[in-house]
Amino acid sequence: MAAPWQSAILSGMKITFYGAAGEVTGSQHLLECDGRRILFDCGLFQGHRAESRAKNERFHCDPKHLDAVILSHAHTDHCGNLPGLYKAGFRGPIFCTPATADVASVMLRDSAGIQEEDARYLRRKLGPHHPSVEPLYDEGHAERTVKLMETISYGEWHYLAPDVKLRFSDAGHILGSAITELEIQDKGEWKRVVFSGDLGRRGLPLLRDPQLVEGCDLLITESTYGDRIHPAAHDIEVHLERIIHQAAERRGRVIIPAFSLGRTQTLVYFLNRMFNEGRLPSIPVYVDSPLSLEITSVYKRHLNVLDAQLQRELQTDRDPFSFPGLRYIRSAAESASLNRLTDPFVVIASSGMCESGRVVHHLKHGAGDPNNTIVLIGFQAAHTLGRRIQERRPYLRIFDHEVPLKADVEALSGLSAHADAEDFKWWFDHFANNRGIGRAFIVHGEPTAATALAQLIDHVCDEPAIIPGFGDSFEV
């Protein structure tokens, strides 16, 4: 732990929302209490290039005077601007779980590479007479940020100072994700703050269910899918088996766009289980993403925090992310060689919405073959290549070429790692019998989802829940 902070100055509690307020990316919430300044998450805003740049390059939380950051998990929209915070002068501790620290180390280095490549692209595009475009941060900032991370295991209370203590509970969202429970003295009286981070679902493969926590004086909760119910996750495995058998019979390939963190590991776990049970046909499977390989290595180091089903399977299979016929692709040359193969195969490649990464090359070479199948396993945002494939457009614009879409398209839902309305109800009903909630603030959701969640939790709260906008501050 870091050295205790200096004695606080009595000033009351205030919460200010600087990201994911009225929107679903860029999580960043500032808690001020008795002179202490603690930031919950520091994510990148993700959207159109110009808007994202404007939001991400300026901080409103005065980084040099923050005491600490509490990081809920390592998705980019929650951790991705930590190096920018460091660049702006932050030097305090970043508290997170051990698995989150390891995942964030990989994700932040990757993000820094993307920032640097984007800056080079814009400099070429804008030309020498335009003011130089610099990356938001570089790999050096990312590496120094990681050194600030101080890890706390699930379920353990830690005093960060005599008047501040912190505990993480498993959020069940991704590897290492945490619900934050913070107890802090406000004018000499202990107050309890709960930050949900991104709450996960019950019954997801690999991940444990979200843990129940007691009520609080102040709650900050996400609301991404507060207005809908997800399909069952286990249906994905059934459909994958069908699709791969069909591909083997037609001697076609299966192209699966998937995000490197979470989705790829779940798919490989499904395929490994199918192999162990004799349900996977004899067909090569390639994971074509260096980032996925790094993240999978982190999963292997933290198998102990995954679910009970996996713990049972480890008794007979020590590596749930490897099986005969599976190969992780490293180099670009190896990736390109896959498109010269004539035999059937399965390839899992990033990114999940088909906007960048190696999957775009696989789609260019494979979308025009009616024997092939493209499997979309997550939400496809408007104006993305993934959405155009989901809509089954007759032609796809890929690398300035018009590529006919003749491959089969299968859109499989059910792997969302966010809580849905039923999960939220289960989680919040526990509060009703355990102290309740003083004031609740709903973030990280579109207006319809946030409004639905506000109504769902009304019976648990002392006051109507608030859906804050950017920059809104509240005395609590």
C-alpha positions as CSV (number, residue, x, y, z in Angstrom):
1,M,0.0,0.0,0.0
2,A,1.0,3.6,-0.5
3,A,2.0,5.7,2.5
4,P,-1.0,7.2,4.3
5,W,-2.3,10.4,2.8
6,Q,-1.9,13.6,4.8
7,S,-4.6,14.6,7.2
8,A,-7.8,15.6,5.5
9,I,-9.5,18.9,5.7
10,L,-13.2,18.7,6.6
11,S,-15.2,19.8,3.6
12,G,-18.1,17.4,3.0
13,M,-18.7,14.8,0.2
14,K,-19.1,15.7,-3.4
15,I,-19.4,13.6,-6.6
16,T,-18.7,15.0,-10.1
17,F,-19.2,13.1,-13.3
18,Y,-16.6,13.7,-16.1
19,G,-17.3,10.7,-18.3
20,A,-19.9,8.0,-19.1
21,A,-22.6,10.5,-17.9
22,G,-25.5,10.3,-20.3
23,E,-23.3,8.1,-22.6
24,V,-21.6,4.7,-22.4
25,T,-17.9,5.3,-22.8
26,G,-15.1,7.2,-21.0
27,S,-15.9,6.3,-17.4
28,Q,-14.6,8.9,-15.0
29,H,-16.2,10.0,-11.7
30,L,-14.5,12.2,-9.1
31,L,-15.3,11.8,-5.4
32,E,-14.2,14.6,-3.1
33,C,-14.5,14.1,0.7
34,D,-12.8,15.9,3.6
35,G,-10.1,17.1,1.3
36,R,-9.5,13.8,-0.4
37,R,-9.9,13.5,-4.2
38,I,-10.4,10.0,-5.6
39,L,-11.2,9.2,-9.2
40,F,-13.2,6.1,-10.1
41,D,-11.9,4.9,-13.5
42,C,-10.2,6.9,-16.2
43,G,-11.5,5.5,-19.6
44,L,-11.2,6.7,-23.1
45,F,-14.2,8.2,-24.8
46,Q,-14.8,6.2,-28.0
47,G,-16.7,7.7,-30.9
48,H,-16.0,9.8,-34.0
49,R,-12.3,10.8,-34.2
50,A,-12.6,14.5,-33.8
51,E,-15.1,14.3,-30.9
52,S,-13.1,11.6,-29.2
53,R,-9.9,13.6,-29.5
54,A,-11.4,16.7,-28.0
55,K,-12.9,14.8,-25.0
56,N,-9.8,12.6,-24.3
57,E,-7.1,15.2,-24.4
58,R,-8.5,17.5,-21.7
59,F,-9.0,16.5,-18.1
60,H,-11.4,18.4,-15.8
61,C,-10.4,16.5,-12.6
62,D,-7.0,18.3,-12.0
63,P,-4.8,15.3,-12.3
64,K,-1.8,16.7,-10.3
65,H,-4.0,17.0,-7.2
66,L,-5.7,13.6,-7.3
67,D,-4.9,11.4,-4.3
68,A,-5.7,8.1,-6.0
69,V,-7.5,6.3,-8.8
70,I,-9.7,3.2,-8.2
71,L,-9.9,1.1,-11.4
72,S,-12.9,-1.2,-11.7
73,H,-11.6,-3.2,-14.7
74,A,-9.4,-3.1,-17.8
75,H,-11.7,-2.4,-20.6
76,T,-10.4,0.6,-22.6
77,D,-13.5,2.7,-21.9
78,H,-12.6,2.4,-18.2
79,C,-8.8,2.3,-18.1
80,G,-7.7,3.6,-21.5
81,N,-6.9,7.2,-20.5
82,L,-4.8,6.4,-17.4
83,P,-1.6,7.1,-19.4
84,G,-3.1,10.5,-20.4
85,L,-3.7,11.2,-16.7
86,Y,-0.1,10.3,-16.0
87,K,1.1,12.6,-18.8
88,A,-1.0,15.4,-17.3
89,G,0.7,15.0,-13.9
90,F,-1.0,12.3,-11.9
91,R,1.5,10.3,-9.7
92,G,-0.8,8.7,-7.1
93,P,-1.6,5.1,-6.6
94,I,-4.0,3.2,-8.9
95,F,-5.9,0.6,-6.9
96,C,-7.2,-2.5,-8.7
97,T,-7.2,-6.3,-8.5
98,P,-4.2,-8.3,-9.5
99,A,-5.8,-9.7,-12.7
100,T,-6.9,-6.2,-13.7
101,A,-3.4,-4.9,-13.3
102,D,-2.1,-7.6,-15.6
103,V,-4.8,-7.1,-18.2
104,A,-4.5,-3.3,-18.1
105,S,-0.7,-3.6,-18.6
106,V,-1.4,-5.3,-22.0
107,M,-4.3,-3.1,-23.0
108,L,-2.6,0.2,-22.2
109,R,0.5,-0.8,-24.2
110,D,-1.7,-1.7,-27.1
111,S,-3.7,1.5,-26.8
112,A,-0.5,3.5,-26.8
113,G,0.5,1.9,-30.0
114,I,-2.8,2.8,-31.5
115,Q,-2.5,6.4,-30.3
116,E,1.0,6.6,-32.0
117,E,-0.2,5.0,-35.2
118,D,-3.2,7.3,-35.4
119,A,-1.0,10.4,-34.9
120,R,1.3,9.2,-37.7
121,Y,-1.7,8.6,-40.0
122,L,-3.1,12.1,-39.4
123,R,0.3,13.7,-39.9
124,R,0.5,12.0,-43.3
125,K,-3.1,12.8,-44.2
126,L,-3.0,16.5,-43.1
127,G,0.4,17.2,-44.7
128,P,3.5,19.2,-43.5
129,H,1.7,22.6,-43.4
130,H,-0.8,21.5,-40.8
131,P,0.1,21.8,-37.1
132,S,1.7,18.6,-35.9
133,V,-0.7,16.0,-34.4
134,E,0.7,14.3,-31.3
135,P,-0.6,11.0,-29.8
136,L,-2.7,11.3,-26.6
137,Y,0.2,9.4,-24.9
138,D,3.0,7.0,-25.9
139,E,4.2,3.6,-24.7
140,G,6.5,5.3,-22.1
141,H,3.5,6.9,-20.5
142,A,1.7,3.5,-20.5
143,E,4.7,1.7,-18.9
144,R,5.1,4.3,-16.1
145,T,1.3,4.2,-15.5
146,V,1.4,0.5,-14.9
147,K,4.1,1.0,-12.2
148,L,1.6,3.1,-10.2
149,M,-0.8,0.1,-9.9
150,E,-1.3,-1.3,-6.4
151,T,-3.2,-4.5,-6.2
152,I,-5.9,-5.6,-3.7
153,S,-7.4,-9.1,-3.9
154,Y,-11.1,-9.7,-3.7
155,G,-12.8,-9.7,-0.4
156,E,-10.1,-8.0,1.7
157,W,-10.6,-4.7,3.4
158,H,-7.5,-2.4,3.1
159,Y,-6.9,0.8,5.0
160,L,-5.6,3.3,2.5
161,A,-5.4,5.9,5.3
162,P,-6.8,5.9,8.9
163,D,-10.0,7.4,7.5
164,V,-10.3,5.5,4.2
165,K,-10.7,1.8,3.5
166,L,-11.4,-0.1,0.4
167,R,-12.6,-3.6,-0.6
168,F,-13.1,-5.2,-4.0
169,S,-15.8,-7.8,-4.8
170,D,-16.0,-9.8,-8.0
171,A,-18.2,-7.9,-10.6
172,G,-18.4,-11.0,-12.9
173,H,-17.9,-8.8,-16.0
174,I,-14.4,-9.6,-17.3
175,L,-11.3,-11.2,-15.7
176,G,-10.4,-9.1,-12.7
177,S,-13.5,-6.8,-12.8
178,A,-14.5,-5.4,-9.4
179,I,-17.3,-3.8,-7.5
180,T,-15.7,-1.1,-5.3
181,E,-16.8,-0.7,-1.7
182,L,-15.2,2.4,-0.2
183,E,-15.7,3.6,3.4
184,I,-14.5,7.1,4.1
185,Q,-15.0,9.6,6.9
186,D,-17.1,12.6,6.1
187,K,-16.7,15.2,8.8
188,G,-15.8,12.5,11.3
189,E,-18.7,10.2,10.3
190,W,-18.1,7.0,8.2
191,K,-19.8,7.0,4.9
192,R,-20.1,4.1,2.6
193,V,-19.7,4.4,-1.2
194,V,-20.4,1.6,-3.8
195,F,-19.3,1.8,-7.4
196,S,-20.6,-1.1,-9.5
197,G,-18.0,-0.6,-12.3
198,D,-19.5,-2.7,-15.1
199,L,-21.7,-5.3,-13.5
200,G,-21.6,-8.8,-15.1
201,R,-24.2,-11.4,-15.7
202,R,-25.1,-14.6,-13.9
203,G,-24.3,-17.9,-15.6
204,L,-21.7,-16.7,-18.0
205,P,-19.0,-19.2,-18.9
206,L,-15.6,-18.8,-17.3
207,L,-16.7,-15.9,-15.0
208,R,-18.1,-16.1,-11.5
209,D,-21.5,-14.5,-10.9
210,P,-21.4,-10.9,-9.5
211,Q,-21.1,-10.8,-5.8
212,L,-23.8,-9.3,-3.6
213,V,-22.8,-6.3,-1.4
214,E,-24.5,-4.4,1.3
215,G,-26.3,-1.1,1.0
216,C,-24.6,2.3,1.0
217,D,-24.9,6.0,1.4
218,L,-23.8,6.7,-2.1
219,L,-24.1,4.4,-5.2
220,I,-22.7,4.9,-8.7
221,T,-24.0,2.2,-11.0
222,E,-23.7,1.4,-14.7
223,S,-26.9,0.9,-16.7
224,T,-25.8,-0.3,-20.2
225,Y,-28.6,-3.0,-20.5
226,G,-30.9,-1.8,-17.8
227,D,-33.8,-2.0,-20.3
228,R,-33.5,-5.5,-21.9
229,I,-33.0,-9.2,-21.3
230,H,-30.1,-11.1,-22.9
231,P,-30.5,-14.5,-24.6
232,A,-29.0,-17.5,-22.8
233,A,-25.2,-17.7,-23.3
234,H,-25.1,-21.5,-23.6
235,D,-27.0,-21.3,-26.9
236,I,-23.8,-19.9,-28.5
237,E,-22.0,-23.2,-28.1
238,V,-24.8,-25.2,-29.7
239,H,-24.8,-22.9,-32.7
240,L,-21.0,-22.9,-33.0
241,E,-21.0,-26.6,-33.2
242,R,-23.6,-26.6,-35.9
243,I,-21.8,-23.9,-38.0
244,I,-18.4,-25.6,-37.8
245,H,-19.8,-29.0,-38.8
246,Q,-21.5,-27.3,-41.8
247,A,-18.3,-25.5,-42.8
248,A,-16.4,-28.8,-42.7
249,E,-19.0,-30.5,-44.9
250,R,-19.0,-27.6,-47.4
251,R,-15.2,-27.2,-47.2
252,G,-15.6,-23.6,-46.4
253,R,-14.1,-21.4,-43.7
254,V,-15.7,-19.8,-40.6
255,I,-14.7,-16.2,-39.9
256,I,-15.4,-14.9,-36.4
257,P,-14.7,-11.3,-35.6
258,A,-14.2,-11.1,-31.8
259,F,-12.7,-8.6,-29.4
260,S,-9.4,-9.7,-28.0
261,L,-10.4,-9.3,-24.3
262,G,-13.1,-11.6,-23.1
263,R,-15.0,-12.8,-26.3
264,T,-12.0,-14.6,-27.8
265,Q,-11.2,-16.5,-24.6
266,T,-14.8,-17.5,-24.2
267,L,-15.0,-18.8,-27.8
268,V,-11.7,-20.8,-27.4
269,Y,-13.0,-22.2,-24.1
270,F,-16.2,-23.4,-25.9
271,L,-14.2,-25.0,-28.7
272,N,-11.9,-26.6,-26.2
273,R,-14.8,-28.1,-24.4
274,M,-16.3,-29.3,-27.7
275,F,-13.0,-31.0,-28.5
276,N,-12.8,-32.7,-25.1
277,E,-16.3,-34.1,-25.6
278,G,-15.7,-35.2,-29.2
279,R,-18.1,-32.7,-30.7
280,L,-15.5,-30.7,-32.7
281,P,-14.9,-31.8,-36.3
282,S,-11.3,-32.3,-37.5
283,I,-10.8,-28.7,-38.7
284,P,-8.0,-26.3,-37.9
285,V,-8.8,-23.3,-35.6
286,Y,-6.7,-20.2,-35.7
287,V,-6.7,-17.3,-33.3
288,D,-5.3,-14.5,-35.4
289,S,-4.5,-11.7,-32.9
290,P,-1.3,-11.1,-31.0
291,L,-3.3,-9.1,-28.5
292,S,-5.6,-12.1,-27.9
293,L,-2.6,-14.3,-27.3
294,E,-1.2,-11.9,-24.6
295,I,-4.6,-11.6,-22.9
296,T,-5.1,-15.4,-23.0
297,S,-1.7,-15.7,-21.2
298,V,-3.0,-13.4,-18.5
299,Y,-6.1,-15.6,-18.2
300,K,-3.9,-18.6,-17.7
301,R,-2.1,-16.8,-14.8
302,H,-5.4,-16.1,-13.0
303,L,-7.4,-19.3,-13.4
304,N,-8.0,-19.3,-9.7
305,V,-10.5,-16.4,-10.0
306,L,-12.6,-18.0,-12.7
307,D,-15.8,-19.9,-12.1
308,A,-16.5,-23.2,-10.3
309,Q,-17.3,-25.1,-13.6
310,L,-13.8,-24.3,-14.9
311,Q,-12.2,-25.3,-11.6
312,R,-13.8,-28.7,-12.0
313,E,-12.7,-29.0,-15.6
314,L,-9.1,-28.2,-14.6
315,Q,-9.0,-31.5,-12.8
316,T,-8.8,-33.3,-16.1
317,D,-7.7,-30.5,-18.5
318,R,-5.0,-28.2,-17.2
319,D,-5.3,-25.7,-20.1
320,P,-8.8,-24.7,-21.1
321,F,-7.4,-22.4,-23.9
322,S,-5.5,-24.9,-25.9
323,F,-6.3,-28.2,-27.8
324,P,-4.9,-30.1,-30.7
325,G,-5.7,-28.3,-33.9
326,L,-5.7,-24.8,-32.3
327,R,-3.0,-22.4,-33.3
328,Y,-2.3,-18.8,-32.2
329,I,-1.0,-16.7,-35.0
330,R,1.7,-14.1,-34.3
331,S,3.1,-12.5,-37.4
332,A,1.4,-10.6,-40.2
333,A,3.0,-13.0,-42.7
334,E,1.5,-16.0,-40.9
335,S,-1.9,-14.2,-40.9
336,A,-1.7,-13.5,-44.7
337,S,-0.8,-17.1,-45.4
338,L,-4.2,-18.3,-44.0
339,N,-5.9,-16.7,-47.0
340,R,-4.0,-19.0,-49.4
341,L,-5.3,-22.1,-47.7
342,T,-7.8,-24.2,-49.7
343,D,-8.9,-26.6,-46.9
344,P,-11.7,-25.5,-44.4
345,F,-10.7,-23.8,-41.2
346,V,-12.0,-21.5,-38.4
347,V,-10.4,-18.2,-37.7
348,I,-11.1,-15.9,-34.8
349,A,-9.7,-12.4,-35.3
350,S,-10.1,-8.9,-34.0
351,S,-11.8,-6.5,-34.0
352,G,-15.3,-7.4,-33.0
353,M,-17.1,-4.8,-35.2
354,C,-14.8,-5.5,-38.2
355,E,-13.5,-1.9,-38.3
356,S,-9.8,-2.7,-37.9
357,G,-7.3,-5.5,-37.3
358,R,-6.6,-8.7,-39.2
359,V,-10.2,-9.8,-39.4
360,V,-10.8,-7.2,-42.2
361,H,-8.3,-9.0,-44.4
362,H,-10.0,-12.3,-43.7
363,L,-13.3,-10.7,-44.7
364,K,-11.9,-9.3,-47.9
365,H,-10.7,-12.7,-48.9
366,G,-13.6,-14.7,-47.6
367,A,-16.9,-12.7,-47.8
368,G,-17.4,-13.5,-51.5
369,D,-17.4,-17.3,-51.1
370,P,-20.9,-18.9,-50.5
371,N,-19.2,-21.9,-48.8
372,N,-17.9,-19.6,-46.0
373,T,-19.7,-18.4,-42.9
374,I,-19.2,-15.1,-41.1
375,V,-20.2,-15.4,-37.4
376,L,-21.0,-12.1,-35.6
377,I,-21.2,-12.6,-31.8
378,G,-21.8,-9.2,-30.4
379,F,-23.4,-5.8,-30.9
380,Q,-22.5,-4.1,-34.2
381,A,-22.6,-0.3,-34.0
382,A,-24.1,1.8,-36.7
383,H,-21.8,2.8,-39.6
384,T,-19.4,-0.1,-38.9
385,L,-18.4,-2.9,-41.4
386,G,-19.9,-5.3,-38.9
387,R,-23.3,-3.6,-39.1
388,R,-23.2,-3.7,-42.9
389,I,-22.5,-7.5,-42.8
390,Q,-25.2,-8.0,-40.2
391,E,-27.6,-6.2,-42.6
392,R,-26.4,-8.5,-45.4
393,R,-25.6,-5.7,-47.8
394,P,-24.9,-7.1,-51.3
395,Y,-21.5,-5.5,-51.4
396,L,-19.1,-4.4,-48.7
397,R,-16.5,-1.6,-49.1
398,I,-13.3,-3.1,-47.8
399,F,-9.9,-1.4,-48.4
400,D,-11.4,0.7,-51.2
401,H,-12.7,-2.4,-53.0
402,E,-16.3,-3.5,-53.5
403,V,-16.5,-7.1,-52.2
404,P,-19.6,-9.1,-52.8
405,L,-21.2,-10.6,-49.7
406,K,-22.0,-14.2,-50.7
407,A,-20.9,-15.9,-47.5
408,D,-23.6,-17.0,-45.0
409,V,-24.0,-14.6,-42.1
410,E,-24.9,-15.8,-38.6
411,A,-25.5,-13.3,-35.9
412,L,-25.3,-14.9,-32.5
413,S,-26.2,-13.0,-29.4
414,G,-25.9,-14.1,-25.8
415,L,-22.3,-13.4,-24.9
416,S,-22.8,-9.9,-23.6
417,A,-20.8,-9.5,-20.3
418,H,-23.1,-6.8,-19.0
419,A,-25.9,-7.3,-16.5
420,D,-29.4,-7.2,-18.0
421,A,-32.6,-6.0,-16.3
422,E,-33.1,-9.4,-14.5
423,D,-29.5,-9.4,-13.2
424,F,-29.8,-5.8,-12.0
425,K,-33.1,-6.7,-10.2
426,W,-31.4,-9.6,-8.5
427,W,-28.4,-7.5,-7.4
428,F,-30.4,-4.5,-6.2
429,D,-33.1,-6.6,-4.4
430,H,-30.3,-7.6,-2.0
431,F,-29.8,-4.0,-1.1
432,A,-33.5,-3.7,0.0
433,N,-32.8,-6.2,2.8
434,N,-29.3,-4.9,3.6
435,R,-29.4,-1.2,4.5
436,G,-30.7,0.1,1.2
437,I,-29.2,3.0,-0.7
438,G,-29.1,6.6,0.3
439,R,-28.5,8.3,-3.0
440,A,-28.0,6.6,-6.4
441,F,-26.4,8.0,-9.5
442,I,-26.9,6.1,-12.8
443,V,-24.1,6.3,-15.4
444,H,-22.7,4.4,-18.4
445,G,-26.0,4.0,-20.3
446,E,-28.1,5.5,-23.1
447,P,-31.0,7.5,-21.8
448,T,-33.6,4.8,-22.2
449,A,-31.5,2.2,-20.4
450,A,-30.6,4.6,-17.5
451,T,-34.3,5.6,-17.1
452,A,-35.4,2.0,-17.0
453,L,-32.8,1.2,-14.3
454,A,-33.8,4.3,-12.3
455,Q,-37.4,2.9,-12.2
456,L,-36.2,-0.6,-11.3
457,I,-34.2,0.5,-8.3
458,D,-36.6,3.2,-7.0
459,H,-37.9,0.9,-4.2
460,V,-34.4,0.5,-2.8
461,C,-33.4,4.2,-2.7
462,D,-34.1,6.8,-0.1
463,E,-34.4,9.4,-2.9
464,P,-35.2,9.1,-6.6
465,A,-32.1,8.0,-8.6
466,I,-30.3,10.7,-10.6
467,I,-29.0,10.4,-14.1
468,P,-26.2,13.0,-14.3
469,G,-24.9,14.8,-17.3
470,F,-21.3,15.6,-18.1
471,G,-19.7,17.8,-15.4
472,D,-22.7,17.6,-13.0
473,S,-21.7,17.8,-9.4
474,F,-23.7,16.8,-6.3
475,E,-23.2,17.3,-2.6
476,V,-24.0,14.1,-0.8
